[in-house]
Amino acid sequence: MRAVTIQKALQMEFLDMPMPTIQQPDEVLIKVRIAGITASDRRAWHGSVPGDTFPFIPGKNVAGEVASIGMRVLNFHPGDRVAVDPMFSCGTCKYCLTRRTNLCPSLSVMGIHRPGGMAEYLTVPASHLHALPQNWTWERAAMVEPFCSVVHLLERGSAKQGEKMLVIGAGTIGLMLLTAARFLGLETVIAGVLPSRLQRASEMGASLTVNINDPDFSKTLQDWTDGKGVDLIIDTVSLKDFLPKLLEAAAPGGRLVCSSFADLSQPLLPSVFVKKELQLLGARLYSNKFPQVISWFSAGDMQPERLVSHSFDASDASDAFRLIEENPADSRRVLLFFNSPH
């Protein structure tokens, strides 16, 4: 079989590799059909791989079909379409036992801490597979894993129908949040910098878009909420020293969820949290979200495929990575197809 391999920083090749085989009775051999390029894949392409061990196979976001099964696998059969859960945890710590596997001290993620799934074949335990409808496109299948992070962000923020939400960042995660928010019945403002991305957010149904650098940023949000502030803020980029402005935009009792972080040049005074009873929440990856995303997509209203901007054959993976690097404004979700023409 062949796999996308990072030979060293910024050098990628599509090479012949040993064919994986089922080693344990609970394992499944997957014929990979599609992989989405994620931020962690791009970091690996820039040389950030575990232990500087090259060559390295990236790939956290993978879907395909069952090729063969171990003797103890009862719930999957050859030909089934599946999405792969890339997160491996110990299963015995207090976090795993309370379904917060993303906090497991032994957490290992495909394409980050261990070789990923950008290969024609992959073996994983059956417990890491989630069945997909057979009539789904592979583009839709590839959107399941990234939307798991979106579900986690919204759940951390206790998002509720009818609330007003501000999303900082008009990139892929921001647009996915917008898509999910519309599905759940939230009004959403998208804040970003690049006009093309803000225009895209408007086209996808944002209630309002605003440039982060606009001197009237705070006033615009106050006007939009009739002076009440926004109920939920999700910050996907964490600009330095921007947090105080977000706290100002929050309504009393509001929640702020951060999926990344940046240093502050000045101490953050706790008075604003006390006076407005605000909550500041972190969000790391996700845990046990695949069934919910699959249910959302099956409802038929979300159209996650709209977020796909480009697709390539896996043999052209290096071109796909360069496209994202050179044209980030127009590269929303970039996919690689394996084992078949697209």
VEXTI-642114 format. One line per field, with one value per residue (C-alpha): residue number from 1; residue in three letters; x, y negated, z. Coordinates in nm, 2 decimals. Layout:
N
pos [NUM|...]
code [ALA|...]
u [X|...]
v [Y|...]
w [Z|...]
END
This chain:
342
pos [1|2|3|4|5|6|7|8|9|10|11|12|13|14|15|16|17|18|19|20|21|22|23|24|25|26|27|28|29|30|31|32|33|34|35|36|37|38|39|40|41|42|43|44|45|46|47|48|49|50|51|52|53|54|55|56|57|58|59|60|61|62|63|64|65|66|67|68|69|70|71|72|73|74|75|76|77|78|79|80|81|82|83|84|85|86|87|88|89|90|91|92|93|94|95|96|97|98|99|100|101|102|103|104|105|106|107|108|109|110|111|112|113|114|115|116|117|118|119|120|121|122|123|124|125|126|127|128|129|130|131|132|133|134|135|136|137|138|139|140|141|142|143|144|145|146|147|148|149|150|151|152|153|154|155|156|157|158|159|160|161|162|163|164|165|166|167|168|169|170|171|172|173|174|175|176|177|178|179|180|181|182|183|184|185|186|187|188|189|190|191|192|193|194|195|196|197|198|199|200|201|202|203|204|205|206|207|208|209|210|211|212|213|214|215|216|217|218|219|220|221|222|223|224|225|226|227|228|229|230|231|232|233|234|235|236|237|238|239|240|241|242|243|244|245|246|247|248|249|250|251|252|253|254|255|256|257|258|259|260|261|262|263|264|265|266|267|268|269|270|271|272|273|274|275|276|277|278|279|280|281|282|283|284|285|286|287|288|289|290|291|292|293|294|295|296|297|298|299|300|301|302|303|304|305|306|307|308|309|310|311|312|313|314|315|316|317|318|319|320|321|322|323|324|325|326|327|328|329|330|331|332|333|334|335|336|337|338|339|340|341|342]
code [MET|ARG|ALA|VAL|THR|ILE|GLN|LYS|ALA|LEU|GLN|MET|GLU|PHE|LEU|ASP|MET|PRO|MET|PRO|THR|ILE|GLN|GLN|PRO|ASP|GLU|VAL|LEU|ILE|LYS|VAL|ARG|ILE|ALA|GLY|ILE|THR|ALA|SER|ASP|ARG|ARG|ALA|TRP|HIS|GLY|SER|VAL|PRO|GLY|ASP|THR|PHE|PRO|PHE|ILE|PRO|GLY|LYS|ASN|VAL|ALA|GLY|GLU|VAL|ALA|SER|ILE|GLY|MET|ARG|VAL|LEU|ASN|PHE|HIS|PRO|GLY|ASP|ARG|VAL|ALA|VAL|ASP|PRO|MET|PHE|SER|CYS|GLY|THR|CYS|LYS|TYR|CYS|LEU|THR|ARG|ARG|THR|ASN|LEU|CYS|PRO|SER|LEU|SER|VAL|MET|GLY|ILE|HIS|ARG|PRO|GLY|GLY|MET|ALA|GLU|TYR|LEU|THR|VAL|PRO|ALA|SER|HIS|LEU|HIS|ALA|LEU|PRO|GLN|ASN|TRP|THR|TRP|GLU|ARG|ALA|ALA|MET|VAL|GLU|PRO|PHE|CYS|SER|VAL|VAL|HIS|LEU|LEU|GLU|ARG|GLY|SER|ALA|LYS|GLN|GLY|GLU|LYS|MET|LEU|VAL|ILE|GLY|ALA|GLY|THR|ILE|GLY|LEU|MET|LEU|LEU|THR|ALA|ALA|ARG|PHE|LEU|GLY|LEU|GLU|THR|VAL|ILE|ALA|GLY|VAL|LEU|PRO|SER|ARG|LEU|GLN|ARG|ALA|SER|GLU|MET|GLY|ALA|SER|LEU|THR|VAL|ASN|ILE|ASN|ASP|PRO|ASP|PHE|SER|LYS|THR|LEU|GLN|ASP|TRP|THR|ASP|GLY|LYS|GLY|VAL|ASP|LEU|ILE|ILE|ASP|THR|VAL|SER|LEU|LYS|ASP|PHE|LEU|PRO|LYS|LEU|LEU|GLU|ALA|ALA|ALA|PRO|GLY|GLY|ARG|LEU|VAL|CYS|SER|SER|PHE|ALA|ASP|LEU|SER|GLN|PRO|LEU|LEU|PRO|SER|VAL|PHE|VAL|LYS|LYS|GLU|LEU|GLN|LEU|LEU|GLY|ALA|ARG|LEU|TYR|SER|ASN|LYS|PHE|PRO|GLN|VAL|ILE|SER|TRP|PHE|SER|ALA|GLY|ASP|MET|GLN|PRO|GLU|ARG|LEU|VAL|SER|HIS|SER|PHE|ASP|ALA|SER|ASP|ALA|SER|ASP|ALA|PHE|ARG|LEU|ILE|GLU|GLU|ASN|PRO|ALA|ASP|SER|ARG|ARG|VAL|LEU|LEU|PHE|PHE|ASN|SER|PRO|HIS]
u [0.00|0.10|0.09|0.15|0.48|0.66|1.03|1.14|1.01|0.83|0.92|0.63|0.61|0.35|0.54|0.50|0.47|0.42|0.06|-0.09|-0.25|-0.49|-0.29|-0.56|-0.90|-1.08|-0.91|-1.05|-0.86|-0.99|-0.96|-0.91|-1.12|-1.08|-0.87|-0.91|-0.60|-0.61|-0.40|-0.21|-0.12|0.01|0.22|0.36|0.44|0.64|0.84|0.65|0.63|0.67|1.04|1.14|1.09|1.08|0.93|0.59|0.24|0.00|-0.38|-0.62|-0.94|-1.00|-1.30|-1.32|-1.48|-1.42|-1.19|-1.16|-1.23|-1.08|-1.24|-1.41|-1.55|-1.93|-2.07|-1.89|-1.87|-1.67|-1.80|-1.94|-1.86|-1.70|-1.54|-1.23|-1.20|-0.83|-0.80|-0.66|-0.69|-0.61|-0.97|-0.91|-0.84|-1.11|-1.14|-1.19|-1.44|-1.64|-1.64|-1.39|-1.12|-0.98|-0.83|-0.67|-0.31|-0.21|-0.41|-0.25|-0.39|-0.34|-0.14|-0.01|0.14|0.13|0.13|-0.19|-0.43|-0.32|-0.26|-0.45|-0.50|-0.52|-0.58|-0.77|-0.97|-1.34|-1.41|-1.26|-1.50|-1.84|-2.08|-2.19|-2.49|-2.40|-2.55|-2.33|-2.07|-1.71|-1.70|-1.97|-1.80|-1.48|-1.66|-1.77|-1.45|-1.38|-1.74|-1.68|-1.47|-1.75|-2.00|-1.75|-1.71|-2.08|-2.14|-1.87|-2.04|-2.39|-2.52|-2.90|-3.15|-3.23|-2.91|-2.67|-2.32|-2.00|-1.73|-1.38|-1.22|-1.37|-1.16|-1.28|-1.36|-1.55|-1.76|-1.83|-1.95|-2.17|-2.32|-2.39|-2.53|-2.78|-2.88|-2.94|-3.12|-2.86|-2.80|-2.43|-2.18|-1.86|-1.55|-1.24|-0.99|-0.99|-1.27|-1.31|-1.37|-1.62|-1.80|-1.81|-1.96|-2.23|-2.31|-2.34|-2.60|-2.41|-2.65|-2.36|-1.99|-1.74|-1.38|-1.18|-0.97|-1.27|-1.24|-1.62|-1.60|-1.74|-2.01|-2.12|-2.18|-2.36|-2.59|-2.66|-2.76|-2.95|-2.69|-2.74|-2.42|-2.37|-2.46|-2.18|-1.84|-1.62|-1.27|-1.09|-0.78|-0.69|-0.54|-0.30|-0.46|-0.80|-0.96|-1.06|-1.25|-1.44|-1.53|-1.66|-1.88|-2.03|-2.37|-2.41|-2.40|-2.23|-1.98|-1.65|-1.50|-1.13|-1.00|-0.65|-0.46|-0.24|-0.04|-0.16|0.08|-0.12|-0.28|-0.65|-0.85|-1.11|-1.36|-1.53|-1.59|-1.74|-1.96|-2.10|-2.08|-1.89|-1.76|-1.42|-1.40|-1.13|-1.20|-0.96|-1.03|-1.35|-1.48|-1.75|-1.91|-1.92|-2.28|-2.42|-2.25|-2.37|-2.72|-2.70|-2.57|-2.84|-3.11|-3.03|-3.03|-2.66|-2.49|-2.14|-2.00|-2.04|-1.73|-1.51|-1.31|-1.07|-1.00|-0.69|-0.59|-0.36|-0.07|-0.09|-0.09|0.21|0.02|-0.27|-0.05|0.12|-0.22|-0.33|0.01|0.00|-0.37|-0.52|-0.80|-0.97|-0.87|-1.14|-1.16|-0.91|-0.96|-0.74|-0.90|-0.75|-0.80|-1.04|-1.08|-1.29]
v [0.00|-0.36|-0.63|-1.01|-1.04|-1.34|-1.28|-1.60|-1.95|-2.06|-1.74|-1.51|-1.19|-0.93|-0.61|-0.23|-0.11|0.24|0.34|0.34|0.66|0.75|0.84|0.86|1.02|0.69|0.51|0.40|0.33|0.01|-0.08|-0.45|-0.65|-1.01|-1.22|-1.58|-1.80|-1.94|-2.20|-1.92|-1.77|-2.11|-2.13|-1.78|-1.90|-2.18|-1.92|-1.89|-1.51|-1.30|-1.25|-1.40|-1.05|-1.06|-0.95|-1.02|-0.95|-1.23|-1.21|-1.26|-1.30|-0.97|-0.78|-0.47|-0.13|0.20|0.43|0.72|0.79|0.97|1.28|1.11|0.82|0.86|0.51|0.44|0.62|0.58|0.29|0.09|-0.28|-0.41|-0.72|-0.67|-0.81|-0.91|-0.94|-0.66|-0.67|-0.43|-0.35|-0.31|-0.66|-0.88|-1.08|-0.78|-0.63|-0.96|-0.99|-1.27|-1.08|-1.40|-1.47|-1.13|-1.17|-0.89|-1.03|-0.96|-1.10|-0.97|-1.20|-1.39|-1.14|-0.83|-0.77|-0.88|-0.76|-0.92|-0.58|-0.34|-0.10|-0.13|0.10|-0.02|0.14|0.18|-0.04|-0.33|-0.30|-0.46|-0.34|-0.58|-0.56|-0.38|-0.66|-0.94|-1.10|-1.07|-1.45|-1.43|-1.14|-1.35|-1.63|-1.41|-1.41|-1.79|-1.86|-1.66|-1.95|-2.19|-1.99|-2.00|-2.37|-2.43|-2.19|-2.35|-2.68|-2.54|-2.68|-2.72|-2.79|-3.16|-3.28|-3.52|-3.39|-3.56|-3.35|-3.49|-3.35|-3.32|-3.02|-2.66|-2.61|-2.94|-2.84|-2.50|-2.67|-2.89|-2.59|-2.41|-2.72|-2.78|-2.41|-2.46|-2.79|-3.04|-3.39|-3.42|-3.70|-3.60|-3.82|-3.80|-3.99|-3.88|-4.03|-3.72|-3.50|-3.74|-3.76|-3.38|-3.38|-3.62|-3.40|-3.10|-3.28|-3.47|-3.72|-3.98|-3.99|-4.23|-4.30|-4.24|-4.55|-4.78|-5.06|-5.03|-4.65|-4.68|-4.93|-4.72|-4.42|-4.64|-4.77|-4.42|-4.30|-4.62|-4.69|-4.35|-4.18|-3.83|-3.52|-3.30|-3.37|-3.11|-3.22|-2.99|-3.21|-3.38|-3.70|-3.86|-4.11|-4.07|-3.89|-4.21|-4.32|-3.99|-4.02|-4.36|-4.21|-3.94|-3.97|-3.93|-3.56|-3.50|-3.23|-3.25|-2.93|-2.93|-2.65|-2.81|-3.05|-3.36|-3.54|-3.87|-4.16|-4.29|-4.09|-4.02|-4.17|-3.94|-4.22|-4.18|-3.81|-3.89|-4.19|-4.01|-3.65|-3.54|-3.19|-3.14|-2.78|-2.59|-2.33|-2.05|-1.83|-1.63|-1.31|-1.07|-1.31|-1.09|-0.96|-1.31|-1.45|-1.16|-1.22|-1.59|-1.52|-1.25|-1.51|-1.65|-2.03|-2.11|-2.04|-2.02|-1.95|-2.33|-2.38|-2.17|-2.41|-2.17|-1.80|-1.62|-1.27|-1.14|-1.12|-1.50|-1.56|-1.79|-2.02|-2.02|-2.12|-2.39|-2.53|-2.58|-2.74|-2.98|-3.06|-3.02|-3.26|-3.04|-2.70|-2.60|-2.22|-2.05|-1.67|-1.39|-1.09|-0.75|-0.42|-0.56|-0.85|-1.14]
w [0.00|-0.03|0.24|0.27|0.45|0.59|0.53|0.71|0.76|0.44|0.25|0.18|-0.04|-0.13|-0.08|-0.08|0.28|0.43|0.42|0.78|0.90|1.18|1.48|1.75|1.74|1.81|1.52|1.19|0.87|0.71|0.34|0.38|0.13|0.25|0.49|0.59|0.64|0.99|1.18|1.35|1.01|0.90|1.22|1.14|0.79|0.94|1.14|1.46|1.49|1.81|1.90|1.56|1.42|1.04|0.82|0.98|0.85|0.94|0.95|1.24|1.03|0.84|0.70|0.49|0.46|0.64|0.44|0.69|1.06|1.35|1.48|1.78|1.59|1.57|1.49|1.17|0.83|0.51|0.31|0.60|0.58|0.90|1.06|1.28|1.63|1.64|2.02|2.22|2.60|2.89|2.97|3.34|3.48|3.64|3.33|3.10|3.35|3.34|2.96|2.96|2.76|2.62|2.97|3.00|3.11|2.86|2.57|2.23|1.91|1.56|1.35|1.66|1.91|1.69|1.31|1.15|0.89|0.56|0.41|0.18|0.47|0.84|1.14|1.45|1.73|1.64|1.95|1.75|1.46|1.41|1.14|0.87|0.64|0.32|0.11|0.25|0.03|0.14|0.17|0.43|0.60|0.63|0.81|1.11|1.30|1.29|1.39|1.71|1.83|1.74|1.95|2.24|2.22|2.21|2.50|2.71|2.65|2.74|2.41|2.41|2.13|2.09|2.25|2.08|2.02|1.91|1.74|1.72|1.40|1.05|0.95|0.91|1.28|1.29|0.99|1.14|1.46|1.25|1.07|1.39|1.56|1.28|1.31|1.69|1.66|1.78|1.64|1.55|1.50|1.32|1.39|1.19|0.99|0.62|0.42|0.20|0.51|0.66|0.33|0.33|0.68|0.56|0.27|0.51|0.73|0.99|1.16|1.16|1.07|1.22|1.17|1.48|1.41|1.37|1.63|1.67|1.74|2.09|1.99|1.70|1.94|2.19|1.92|1.79|2.13|2.23|2.49|2.66|2.55|2.40|2.59|2.46|2.31|2.15|2.08|1.83|1.78|2.11|2.00|2.24|2.48|2.31|2.61|2.80|2.49|2.48|2.85|2.78|2.51|2.73|2.88|3.26|3.33|2.99|2.91|2.72|2.58|2.46|2.24|2.22|2.43|2.42|2.69|2.83|2.87|3.17|3.45|3.40|3.69|3.84|3.91|3.57|3.64|3.98|3.87|3.57|3.70|3.39|3.32|3.15|3.01|2.83|2.57|2.46|2.16|2.24|2.39|2.27|2.02|1.70|1.75|1.81|1.49|1.28|1.41|1.32|0.97|0.92|0.99|0.65|0.72|0.80|0.46|0.60|0.26|0.19|0.40|0.16|-0.06|-0.24|-0.29|-0.42|-0.49|-0.21|-0.45|-0.47|-0.10|-0.11|-0.35|-0.11|0.19|-0.01|-0.12|0.24|0.32|0.03|0.02|0.37|0.31|0.05|0.19|0.42|0.44|0.21|0.15|0.02|-0.16|-0.13|-0.32|-0.59|-0.83|-0.71]
END
